[in-house]
């Protein structure tokens, strides 16, 4: 089943994001290589693809997991969580219509 992982950033998270981004992206690459990643990306804090020092307000990932619990465990183990980039992470089932 698909799950949406919606994460909200802490204030001033841009520097922390930069430090742990390679580890974060490596985990996403594994999902992609397994054919389980539908979409993933950060949400700019301003109306721009390149937000500069404004940074990001969070991230959204939609991926396939065996269960809600498996998706929650995966999200909890994200390097951005450990580094304090995210202040809150929500995981919910997702049904793709289109």
Order of alpha helices (4+ residues) and beta strands (2+ residues): beta-alpha-beta-beta-alpha-alpha-beta
